[in-house]
Amino acid sequence: MTHKFAEIAFTEKVRQVQSEMGSRTGYERMDGGPDYNYLFSEVEAEFITQRDSFYMATVSETGWPYVQHRGGPIGFVKVLDASTIGFADYAGNRQYISTGNLRGDGRISLFFMDYPNQRRLKIMGRVTVVAPDDLETLAKLEDDSFRAPIERAFLIHIEAFDWNCPKYITPRYTNADIKNLIAPLHAELEELRSGNTSVKTPVSTLKELGNGPLPLVITAIRQEADGVRSYELRRPDGMPVIPVEAGAHIQVPVMLQNGKQAWRFYSISSDPGQQKHYQIAVLDQPDGRGGSHGLHHHYQVGMLLNCYRPGNYFALQSKVHEKGQKAIFIAGGIGITPISSMLFAAKNSGYNFELHYAAKSCDKAAFIDNIEAHITTAHTYFSQENQRLNLKELFNSNEPGTIHYLCGPPAMLRAARAAALELRLPPSALVFETFEE
């Protein structure tokens, strides 16, 4: 869904930079489509009403932007209809910079953040200040749990919005979040103190999870490597899934150890050329944030997952590869998941490409049998066999214009950036995807 965001944000200068940096192909799909509108669905409305803060940017008469944080109790921003939100404004430091800016220019940009689940909603709109005598509207925007007098209220008429990339959103937790996260540990500790040494995690009986707009059923689970399982997701009505491009991800619900639902982004590893199903592959990380471990524990064949529509911030630059420009795919560990879909696309399209896949060992390398059987240009590096991938040597051995697609742990990506900087490769030569449990 494109939400008219590109129409406002992607100016000619922005499009020029996207073309120079090799990302224009991936963003062209935002220029239209059947869902091209500015109207909130229940997904956006629910997300906003669950937030207790947001960031807002206005523009002054001198052209300088001003960014301000606004906070309040959960739900202090009200969704009035599919194209209007509003909030009451209480006395702060009384500088009135945002208010003054909006008096001269009603355009506004908002960021709503969900740090624990690494989600971000961007909104662009125009502001109307609610008149002091409009008691009916003021009453709709007032929060019953916050009894300070309202100085003014704002209505924001939505013109565009977009769900932003989860990359680099560092998870942060409130005191209430932390209390909920550690509650099961306290309960287990009390059980152990009481002498009950048979404390075990029960087998999942969940039949349905999540409240997203895209229902998918788990139709197969496969062990792809030591600690790595893949999950096949199909539509419950048997219809084709939404088409995706290589490198796409999907947001799926997971159940944490404390019984709470969370959201995680997982790359789609299946062949993007078919629309029968999606496949995700997940490494179980018991010491992580709980998403992968909960997924491994609760997901069963037949379970219904209400997900969010796929997105793509790691798109294959197909147009340049169609002209013969080489693609080098570099994967570290579970970073093979988005690279897997790119291998399908590159092989099916006859691109000039290679794969360089680093893992601890063969039994920890997901999809290794299929890769070795079908990708003749694959090179593997297993650290337990003293095999190391030298990124500098690899970059230096390729012709100018080669595009390197990398997904792996932070250490690999840092090494890649350092090698590219030393060799003075252009920024467009490296395309990154990060992963986090």
C-alpha positions in Angstrom: 0.0 0.0 0.0 1.6 3.3 -1.1 -0.6 5.9 0.8 0.4 8.8 -1.5 3.6 9.2 0.4 5.8 9.1 -2.6 3.8 11.8 -4.3 4.9 14.3 -1.6 8.2 13.0 -0.4 9.8 11.8 -3.6 10.7 15.1 -5.3 12.8 15.2 -8.5 16.0 15.7 -6.5 15.1 12.8 -4.2 14.4 10.5 -7.2 17.8 11.6 -8.7 19.6 10.5 -5.6 17.7 7.2 -5.5 18.8 6.5 -9.0 22.4 7.4 -8.2 22.4 5.2 -5.2 20.6 2.2 -6.9 17.4 2.2 -4.9 15.1 3.8 -7.4 13.9 0.5 -8.8 12.7 -0.7 -5.4 10.7 2.5 -4.8 9.0 2.8 -8.2 6.2 0.6 -7.0 5.2 3.4 -4.6 4.1 5.7 -7.4 0.7 4.2 -7.8 -1.4 1.1 -7.6 -4.9 0.0 -6.5 -4.4 1.1 -2.8 -3.0 4.6 -3.7 -4.8 6.8 -1.1 -4.3 8.7 2.1 -7.0 6.9 4.2 -6.2 5.1 7.5 -7.3 1.5 7.9 -8.0 -0.1 11.3 -4.3 -1.1 11.4 -3.1 2.6 11.4 -5.9 3.7 13.7 -5.1 1.0 16.3 -1.4 1.7 16.1 -1.9 5.4 16.8 -4.3 4.9 19.7 -1.7 2.6 21.4 1.0 5.2 21.4 2.0 7.5 24.3 4.2 9.9 22.3 5.1 11.1 18.9 7.6 13.4 17.1 6.3 16.4 15.0 8.1 18.6 12.6 7.0 22.1 11.4 8.7 24.7 9.2 9.4 28.3 10.3 9.1 31.5 8.3 12.9 31.3 7.8 12.7 27.9 6.2 14.2 26.1 9.2 12.6 22.8 10.3 11.7 22.4 14.0 11.2 19.0 15.6 9.3 18.5 18.8 8.4 15.6 21.0 4.8 15.3 22.3 3.8 12.8 25.0 0.8 11.9 27.1 -1.2 8.9 28.3 -1.7 6.1 25.9 -4.4 7.1 23.4 -4.0 10.9 23.9 -4.0 11.2 20.1 -7.5 10.6 18.8 -8.4 9.1 15.5 -11.5 10.9 14.5 -12.0 9.3 11.1 -10.0 7.7 8.2 -8.3 11.0 7.3 -8.3 13.0 10.6 -6.5 12.7 13.9 -6.2 15.3 16.7 -4.8 16.0 20.1 -5.2 18.4 22.9 -2.3 20.7 23.6 -1.5 21.5 27.3 0.9 24.1 28.7 4.6 23.2 28.3 7.7 25.4 28.3 5.6 28.2 26.7 8.0 28.8 23.8 5.2 28.1 21.3 7.6 27.4 18.5 5.5 24.7 16.8 2.3 26.7 17.4 3.9 29.8 15.8 5.2 27.9 12.9 1.8 26.3 12.2 0.2 29.8 12.2 2.4 30.6 9.1 2.6 27.2 7.5 0.0 24.5 8.3 2.1 21.6 7.0 3.3 19.0 9.5 5.2 15.7 9.6 4.7 13.2 12.4 6.6 10.1 13.5 4.8 7.5 15.7 7.2 5.0 17.2 6.8 1.5 18.6 10.3 0.8 19.9 9.8 -2.7 21.3 8.5 -4.0 18.0 10.6 -1.8 15.8 7.7 -0.2 14.0 7.4 3.4 12.7 4.5 5.2 11.1 5.2 8.4 9.1 2.4 10.9 8.5 2.2 14.1 6.5 -0.8 16.4 6.9 -2.1 19.9 7.4 -3.1 21.4 10.7 -6.3 23.2 11.8 -6.3 24.8 15.3 -9.5 24.1 17.1 -11.3 27.3 18.1 -11.7 27.9 21.9 -15.5 28.0 21.5 -15.7 24.7 19.7 -16.5 22.8 22.8 -17.7 19.7 21.1 -14.4 19.1 19.3 -12.4 20.0 22.3 -14.4 17.4 24.4 -13.5 14.7 21.8 -9.8 15.5 22.1 -9.6 15.9 25.9 -8.2 13.0 27.8 -10.1 12.0 31.0 -7.0 10.9 32.8 -5.2 14.2 32.3 -7.0 17.1 34.0 -4.8 20.0 33.2 -6.5 22.8 31.3 -6.3 22.6 27.5 -4.5 25.6 25.9 -5.5 24.7 22.4 -6.2 21.6 20.3 -5.0 20.5 16.8 -6.7 18.6 14.1 -4.4 17.0 11.5 -5.9 16.3 8.1 -3.9 13.4 6.6 -2.4 13.8 3.1 0.0 10.9 3.1 1.5 8.2 5.3 3.8 5.3 5.1 5.1 2.4 7.3 8.8 2.9 7.5 11.7 0.5 7.4 12.5 -1.3 10.8 16.2 -1.0 10.2 18.2 0.7 12.9 15.2 1.2 15.3 16.8 0.2 18.5 14.3 -1.6 20.8 13.6 0.4 24.0 11.3 -0.6 26.8 9.3 1.3 29.5 9.3 0.3 33.1 5.9 -1.5 32.5 7.4 -3.4 29.5 10.3 -4.6 31.6 8.1 -5.6 34.5 6.0 -7.7 32.1 9.1 -9.3 30.5 10.6 -10.4 33.7 7.4 -11.6 35.4 7.6 -15.2 34.1 11.2 -15.4 35.3 10.1 -14.3 38.8 7.3 -16.9 38.7 9.7 -19.6 37.6 12.2 -18.6 40.3 9.5 -18.9 43.0 8.6 -22.4 41.6 12.2 -23.5 41.9 12.6 -22.0 45.4 9.5 -23.9 46.4 11.3 -27.2 45.4 9.3 -27.8 42.2 12.1 -28.9 39.9 9.7 -30.1 37.2 9.0 -26.7 35.8 8.6 -27.1 32.0 7.4 -24.9 29.2 4.0 -26.3 28.0 3.5 -27.3 24.4 1.7 -24.6 22.5 -2.0 -24.9 21.9 -2.5 -21.7 20.1 -4.7 -21.9 17.0 -4.6 -18.2 15.9 -2.2 -15.3 16.6 -2.1 -11.6 15.6 -4.5 -8.9 14.5 -3.0 -7.9 11.2 -5.0 -7.6 7.9 -3.3 -10.5 6.1 -4.4 -14.0 7.3 -1.9 -16.8 6.5 -1.9 -20.4 7.6 1.3 -22.4 8.4 1.1 -25.3 6.0 4.6 -26.8 6.5 7.5 -26.6 8.9 11.0 -27.9 7.9 14.3 -28.2 9.8 16.7 -26.3 7.4 19.8 -26.4 9.7 20.8 -26.8 13.3 18.6 -24.3 15.1 16.9 -23.1 11.9 13.4 -23.9 10.8 11.5 -22.7 7.8 7.7 -22.0 7.9 5.5 -22.1 4.8 2.6 -19.6 4.8 -0.4 -19.8 2.5 -3.7 -18.0 2.3 -6.5 -19.9 4.1 -8.8 -19.5 1.1 -6.3 -21.1 -1.2 -5.9 -18.0 -3.4 -2.5 -16.8 -4.5 -0.4 -14.7 -2.0 0.4 -11.0 -2.7 3.2 -10.8 -5.2 6.6 -9.9 -3.8 10.0 -9.0 -5.2 13.3 -10.6 -4.2 14.5 -9.3 -0.8 11.0 -8.7 0.7 10.1 -9.2 4.3 6.9 -9.8 6.1 5.8 -8.8 9.6 4.4 -11.8 11.6 3.0 -12.0 15.2 4.9 -14.0 17.8 4.1 -15.0 21.4 6.7 -14.1 24.0 7.5 -16.0 27.1 5.5 -13.6 29.3 2.3 -14.4 27.2 2.3 -11.1 25.4 2.1 -10.8 21.6 4.9 -9.0 19.7 5.7 -8.4 16.1 8.8 -9.4 14.2 10.1 -8.8 10.7 11.3 -11.9 8.8 12.7 -12.1 5.3 10.8 -14.1 2.7 13.2 -16.7 1.5 11.0 -18.5 -1.1 11.0 -18.0 -4.9 9.4 -14.6 -5.6 8.4 -16.0 -9.1 5.6 -18.1 -7.6 2.5 -17.0 -5.7 1.5 -20.2 -3.9 3.1 -19.4 -0.6 5.7 -17.4 1.3 8.5 -19.1 3.2 10.4 -17.6 6.2 13.4 -19.2 7.9 14.1 -18.4 11.6 17.1 -19.1 13.8 16.2 -20.0 17.4 18.0 -17.6 19.7 17.0 -18.4 23.3 19.1 -15.5 24.6 17.6 -12.9 22.2 14.5 -10.7 22.7 12.2 -13.7 22.7 10.7 -13.5 19.2 12.5 -16.3 17.5 12.3 -18.5 20.6 8.6 -17.9 20.9 8.1 -18.6 17.3 10.0 -21.9 17.5 8.0 -22.8 20.6 4.5 -21.8 19.5 4.2 -22.1 15.7 2.5 -25.3 14.5 1.2 -26.6 11.2 -2.4 -25.3 10.8 -2.0 -22.2 12.9 -3.5 -19.0 11.6 -1.3 -15.9 11.6 -2.8 -12.5 11.0 0.2 -10.7 9.5 0.9 -7.4 7.9 1.5 -7.0 4.2 5.0 -7.7 2.9 7.4 -4.8 2.3 10.8 -4.5 0.7 13.8 -2.3 1.7 16.4 -4.7 0.2 15.3 -4.8 -3.4 17.3 -6.5 -6.2 18.3 -3.9 -8.8 16.9 -5.9 -11.6 17.2 -3.2 -14.4 21.0 -3.0 -14.1 21.4 -6.7 -13.9 19.3 -7.2 -17.0 22.0 -5.2 -18.8 24.7 -7.6 -17.7 25.9 -5.8 -14.5 27.1 -8.5 -12.1 25.5 -9.3 -8.7 27.6 -10.6 -5.8 25.4 -12.1 -3.0 27.1 -12.3 0.4 25.4 -14.0 3.3 26.5 -14.6 6.9 24.6 -17.2 8.9 20.9 -16.7 9.0 21.5 -13.7 6.6 21.0 -16.3 3.8 17.2 -15.8 4.2 16.7 -12.7 2.0 19.6 -13.7 -0.2 17.8 -17.0 -0.9 14.9 -15.2 -2.7 17.5 -13.2 -4.7 19.2 -16.4 -5.8 15.9 -17.6 -7.2 15.3 -14.4 -9.1 18.8 -14.1 -10.4 18.9 -17.7 -11.6 15.4 -17.6 -13.2 16.3 -14.3 -15.0 19.8 -15.4 -16.2 21.7 -12.7 -14.3 25.5 -12.8 -14.0 25.9 -13.6 -10.3 27.9 -15.3 -7.5 27.1 -16.3 -4.0 29.5 -16.1 -1.0 28.0 -17.8 2.1 29.8 -17.8 5.4 28.6 -19.9 8.4 30.0 -21.6 11.5 29.7 -25.1 9.9 27.8 -27.0 7.2 25.1 -28.3 9.6 24.4 -24.7 10.7 24.0 -23.3 7.1 20.4 -23.1 6.1 19.4 -24.2 2.6 23.0 -25.5 2.0 21.9 -28.7 0.2 19.7 -26.8 -2.3 22.4 -24.2 -2.8 25.1 -26.7 -3.6 22.8 -28.6 -5.9 21.5 -25.7 -8.0 23.9 -22.7 -7.7 27.1 -23.5 -9.6 28.6 -20.1 -8.7 28.3 -20.6 -4.9 31.3 -20.4 -2.6 31.0 -21.5 1.1 33.2 -20.6 4.1 32.8 -22.5 7.3 34.7 -21.0 10.3 35.0 -24.3 12.1 37.0 -25.6 9.2 39.2 -22.5 9.3 37.7 -21.1 6.1 37.3 -17.3 6.1 35.6 -14.9 3.7 37.9 -12.0 2.9 35.6 -9.2 1.9 38.4 -6.8 0.8 39.8 -9.4 -1.6 36.4 -10.2 -2.9 35.5 -6.5 -3.5 38.8 -5.8 -5.1 38.5 -8.8 -7.5 35.3 -7.5 -9.1 34.9 -5.2 -12.1 33.6 -1.6 -11.6 29.8 -1.5 -11.5 29.4 -4.8 -9.6 26.7 -4.6 -7.0 27.2 -6.5 -3.7 24.2 -7.5 -1.7 25.0 -8.3 1.9 23.0 -9.7 4.8 24.7 -10.9 7.9 25.7 -10.1 11.5 26.9 -6.6 12.5 30.6 -7.6 12.4 30.3 -8.6 8.8 28.6 -5.4 7.8 31.1 -3.3 9.6 34.0 -5.2 7.9 32.2 -4.7 4.5 31.9 -0.9 5.0 35.5 -0.6 6.1 36.7 -2.6 3.1 34.5 -0.6 0.7 35.8 2.7 2.1 39.4 1.6 1.8 38.9 0.6 -1.8 36.9 3.7 -2.5 33.9 1.9 -3.8 30.9 4.1 -4.7 28.0 3.8 -2.2 25.8 2.2 -4.9 28.2 -0.8 -5.0 27.0 -2.1 -1.6 23.4 -2.9 -0.7 22.8 -3.9 3.0 20.2 -5.8 4.9 20.6 -6.1 8.7 18.9 -8.7 10.9 18.1 -8.7 14.5 16.3 -11.3 16.7 
